[in-house]
Amino acid sequence: MKIKQLSVFLENKPGRLSAPCRALAKAGINILTLSLADTRQFGILRLIVEEWEQAKRALEQAGSVVNVTEVTAVEVEDRPGGLAALLDIIEKANINLEYMYAFTFGAGGKAILVFCFGDPDTAIQVLQSQGVNVVGRVELFARTRR
């Protein structure tokens, strides 16, 4: 139920974001979702792609420093309070949430959020026990092709 995410470390200067995007384009790899966070000196581009191993190689060959992390995709009710209800489950279980971001699509009144948990296995177990749909890799990528 965990999904591989690539984190690309970028110098915080104009034009640095385009290099990894061009490398992935040249390799024929589509970015399904991303998040960009920055500090004064560097940024972290977090990416989810279907062909993560190929993407990692392409990025490294282009000179990028890449880290692979396991994240969890979760379906959330796309309504006011949907995220708050999900966070209540996470907080009551005392699970550390390191960061999160969203996919750019939803379906049937549901949104997909990507979470990086301190203990993903426990988080998945707790969420599923509360009836939350943890979206697996195959289901997630099938949804992006629609």
VOPAGU-2260 file (C-alpha; in pm, 1 decimal, decimal comma):
REM VOPAGU-2260
SITE   aa  ch    i         X         Y         Z
SITE  MET   A    0       0,0       0,0       0,0
SITE  LYS   A    1     302,0     228,7       2,8
SITE  ILE   A    2     405,1     425,3    -302,5
SITE  LYS   A    3     756,3     529,9    -401,7
SITE  GLN   A    4     815,8     903,3    -411,9
SITE  LEU   A    5    1124,5    1071,6    -552,4
SITE  SER   A    6    1269,1    1372,2    -373,7
SITE  VAL   A    7    1498,0    1586,4    -585,3
SITE  PHE   A    8    1718,3    1841,0    -412,3
SITE  LEU   A    9    1746,5    2170,2    -597,4
SITE  GLU   A   10    1947,3    2484,5    -546,2
SITE  ASN   A   11    1704,6    2770,6    -478,8
SITE  LYS   A   12    1790,2    2976,0    -788,1
SITE  PRO   A   13    1594,0    3074,5   -1098,9
SITE  GLY   A   14    1574,6    2799,4   -1359,4
SITE  ARG   A   15    1672,3    2506,1   -1133,9
SITE  LEU   A   16    1326,6    2345,9   -1146,8
SITE  SER   A   17    1327,2    2309,5   -1524,0
SITE  ALA   A   18    1629,6    2074,0   -1536,8
SITE  PRO   A   19    1464,1    1774,7   -1364,8
SITE  CYS   A   20    1140,8    1838,6   -1555,0
SITE  ARG   A   21    1330,9    1832,8   -1884,7
SITE  ALA   A   22    1517,9    1514,9   -1783,5
SITE  LEU   A   23    1189,4    1336,9   -1712,0
SITE  ALA   A   24    1033,6    1465,3   -2033,4
SITE  LYS   A   25    1332,5    1343,2   -2233,7
SITE  ALA   A   26    1294,7     999,6   -2070,2
SITE  GLY   A   27     922,2     995,2   -2155,7
SITE  ILE   A   28     812,8     994,1   -1792,5
SITE  ASN   A   29     492,7    1167,9   -1689,1
SITE  ILE   A   30     476,0    1343,3   -1351,8
SITE  LEU   A   31     151,0    1236,3   -1182,3
SITE  THR   A   32     175,1    1478,8    -891,3
SITE  LEU   A   33     437,3    1689,7    -723,2
SITE  SER   A   34     511,9    1917,5    -435,2
SITE  LEU   A   35     778,9    2184,5    -412,9
SITE  ALA   A   36     907,3    2311,4     -79,4
SITE  ASP   A   37    1186,8    2559,1     -31,4
SITE  THR   A   38    1422,3    2716,5     213,0
SITE  ARG   A   39    1645,4    3012,4     148,0
SITE  GLN   A   40    1923,3    2800,8      -8,2
SITE  PHE   A   41    1761,1    2484,9    -148,3
SITE  GLY   A   42    1434,0    2326,8    -244,4
SITE  ILE   A   43    1289,9    1978,8    -242,5
SITE  LEU   A   44    1087,2    1866,4    -540,2
SITE  ARG   A   45     876,7    1566,2    -441,2
SITE  LEU   A   46     742,7    1363,5    -732,9
SITE  ILE   A   47     523,6    1064,0    -790,1
SITE  VAL   A   48     568,9     894,2   -1124,1
SITE  GLU   A   49     465,8     549,4   -1236,1
SITE  GLU   A   50     814,1     444,6   -1352,3
SITE  TRP   A   51    1003,0     561,2   -1043,3
SITE  GLU   A   52    1319,1     353,7   -1101,9
SITE  GLN   A   53    1356,5     479,5   -1458,5
SITE  ALA   A   54    1284,4     834,5   -1339,1
SITE  LYS   A   55    1547,6     807,2   -1065,3
SITE  ARG   A   56    1809,4     697,2   -1317,7
SITE  ALA   A   57    1717,1     975,9   -1561,7
SITE  LEU   A   58    1733,0    1239,1   -1288,3
SITE  GLU   A   59    2065,9    1114,4   -1153,9
SITE  GLN   A   60    2213,6    1099,1   -1503,8
SITE  ALA   A   61    2108,3    1463,5   -1542,7
SITE  GLY   A   62    2306,1    1548,1   -1227,3
SITE  SER   A   63    2027,4    1559,1    -968,4
SITE  VAL   A   64    2054,2    1426,6    -614,1
SITE  VAL   A   65    1753,9    1195,6    -565,6
SITE  ASN   A   66    1614,6    1024,4    -256,7
SITE  VAL   A   67    1342,0     757,2    -262,4
SITE  THR   A   68    1076,9     766,6      10,8
SITE  GLU   A   69     768,2     558,0      72,9
SITE  VAL   A   70     446,5     758,0     101,0
SITE  THR   A   71      83,1     661,8     145,3
SITE  ALA   A   72    -206,5     768,5     -78,5
SITE  VAL   A   73    -539,3     799,2     100,5
SITE  GLU   A   74    -890,6     868,7     -21,4
SITE  VAL   A   75   -1058,5    1157,3     158,9
SITE  GLU   A   76   -1416,7    1279,7     140,6
SITE  ASP   A   77   -1407,9    1586,0     -84,8
SITE  ARG   A   78   -1626,3    1803,1     137,0
SITE  PRO   A   79   -1582,5    2057,4     416,1
SITE  GLY   A   80   -1442,1    1864,9     712,7
SITE  GLY   A   81   -1324,0    1563,1     511,2
SITE  LEU   A   82    -958,2    1626,6     586,0
SITE  ALA   A   83   -1032,1    1723,3     947,3
SITE  ALA   A   84   -1205,3    1387,4    1005,3
SITE  LEU   A   85    -908,8    1200,7     861,1
SITE  LEU   A   86    -663,2    1401,4    1071,2
SITE  ASP   A   87    -867,5    1318,7    1382,5
SITE  ILE   A   88    -803,3     948,0    1319,4
SITE  ILE   A   89    -431,6    1009,9    1270,3
SITE  GLU   A   90    -400,9    1228,5    1582,0
SITE  LYS   A   91    -597,3     991,2    1807,6
SITE  ALA   A   92    -356,2     713,3    1707,9
SITE  ASN   A   93     -61,2     943,7    1786,6
SITE  ILE   A   94      84,1     897,3    1437,7
SITE  ASN   A   95     339,7    1154,3    1326,4
SITE  LEU   A   96     251,8    1322,4     997,3
SITE  GLU   A   97     568,5    1462,5     839,0
SITE  TYR   A   98     407,4    1626,2     533,7
SITE  MET   A   99     125,9    1587,2     284,3
SITE  TYR   A  100       9,1    1707,3     -55,3
SITE  ALA   A  101    -274,3    1634,4    -295,5
SITE  PHE   A  102    -320,8    1467,0    -629,6
SITE  THR   A  103    -470,9    1689,8    -894,2
SITE  PHE   A  104    -767,6    1461,6    -955,6
SITE  GLY   A  105   -1055,3    1320,9    -760,6
SITE  ALA   A  106   -1354,0    1106,6    -840,5
SITE  GLY   A  107   -1693,6    1029,4    -696,9
SITE  GLY   A  108   -1674,3    1292,0    -423,0
SITE  LYS   A  109   -1333,1    1170,9    -309,9
SITE  ALA   A  110    -993,0    1337,4    -322,0
SITE  ILE   A  111    -655,0    1162,5    -303,6
SITE  LEU   A  112    -397,6    1293,9     -58,4
SITE  VAL   A  113     -37,7    1180,4     -26,0
SITE  PHE   A  114      96,1    1146,5     328,3
SITE  CYS   A  115     444,1    1087,3     459,8
SITE  PHE   A  116     405,0     927,5     801,0
SITE  GLY   A  117     674,3     865,1    1061,3
SITE  ASP   A  118     547,4     505,6    1083,7
SITE  PRO   A  119     364,1     427,2     758,4
SITE  ASP   A  120     283,4      64,6     843,0
SITE  THR   A  121     102,8     163,7    1163,3
SITE  ALA   A  122     -70,5     451,3     986,2
SITE  ILE   A  123    -199,2     220,1     712,9
SITE  GLN   A  124    -323,0     -32,3     969,0
SITE  VAL   A  125    -502,3     234,8    1175,6
SITE  LEU   A  126    -657,8     404,6     873,0
SITE  GLN   A  127    -784,9      79,3     725,6
SITE  SER   A  128    -926,2     -28,5    1062,4
SITE  GLN   A  129   -1130,4     293,9    1058,3
SITE  GLY   A  130   -1267,3     223,7     710,0
SITE  VAL   A  131   -1038,0     466,4     526,4
SITE  ASN   A  132    -938,9     360,3     175,3
SITE  VAL   A  133    -561,2     349,0     147,3
SITE  VAL   A  134    -502,7     355,6    -225,9
SITE  GLY   A  135    -248,6     107,3    -355,2
SITE  ARG   A  136      -2,2     169,8    -633,3
SITE  VAL   A  137    -196,3     -22,1    -900,6
SITE  GLU   A  138    -528,1     149,4    -819,1
SITE  LEU   A  139    -365,9     490,9    -803,5
SITE  PHE   A  140    -194,7     464,6   -1140,4
SITE  ALA   A  141    -508,4     316,0   -1299,9
SITE  ARG   A  142    -703,6     622,2   -1183,3
SITE  THR   A  143    -453,4     859,7   -1342,0
SITE  ARG   A  144    -503,1     697,8   -1684,1
SITE  ARG   A  145    -876,5     772,2   -1695,1
